[in-house]
Amino acid sequence: MRNNNSMHSWICGVLLPPLFLLGCAAFDPIHRQALLEILEDLHACNQRTSIVHARAILEEVWSRMDAAAHGADDDAWDWENVMKDMNMDVMLS
């Protein structure tokens, strides 16, 4: 049986990728806030830097999504482009 630290790490590794992808599709501020709260909860039980990176990337994606809604480049908010522009090459797990 796994100890609590190992279990928290495993849970985080399983939950972070789908939460990140859901976040990349979140246009509604209520959904975004809910995702941020879940990420905060994950980070509270597991101090993975990947959670911090995921949040930073999501916040930039959302900023670009909002800008695209007002006429900015539509492709700019793709999460892969955001990671490249932020010079981040991280594994979100």
N, C-alpha and C positions, 0 to 999 in steps of 0.2 A: 504494500500500500504506500502511496506517495505521502510525503509530509506536506504540511500546509504551504510552505514556500514553493515547493515543487508544483503543487496543485494550482496555486495562484499563477505561477509562471505559465503553466500549461493552458489554463483558462484564458489568460491574456493572449497567448499566442494563437488560440483558436478564434477568439472574438475580434481581435483588432482588424484583420484584413476585411471581413464583411462590413464591420462598422465604418471603416475608412471608405469603402466603395459606396455604402449608403450615403455617407457624408458628401461624397463627390456628386451625388445626384440630388442633394437637398437644396431646393430653392427657397423653401418657406423658412423664415426666421425661427418659428416655433420648433421645427424639426432640427434645425441647426443647433439651437440651444439644448434640446434634448440629447443630441449626440455629444455635445461638449460636456454635459453633465455625466453621461456614461463614461466618457474618456477620463474625466476627473476621478470617478469612482474606480476605474481600472488602475489609474495611476496611484491612487491612495493605497491600494492593496498590492501593487507591484510597481516598483520604481523604474520600469524599463524606459530607456531613452527613446525607444521606438514610439512610445505613446506621445511623448513630447514632440517628436518629429511629425507624427501623424497630425497632431493638432495644428502645428505651424503650417503644414502643407494645406490642410483643410481651410484654415483661415485665409490663406492666399488664394486658394481656389474660389472660395466664396466671394472674396473681394473682386476677383476677375470676372466671376459670373455676374455680379451686380453691375460691374462696369460694362460688360457685354450687353446687358439688358438696356443700357443707355447708349449703345452704338459703338462700343469698343470692339476690337478684334474677337470674333466668336471662338476661334481656336485657342486663344491665349489661356483659357481656363482649364484645358485638359490637364489632369493631374500629372501626367508624364512630362508635359511641357513645364509645368510649375516646378516639379522636382529638378528638372534640368536647369531652369532659370535660377533656382535657389542653390544650385550646385550641391544638391543632396542626392546621394546614391545610397539609400538605406533600404533595409529589408523590414517591412512592416509586419512583423510577427512577434 
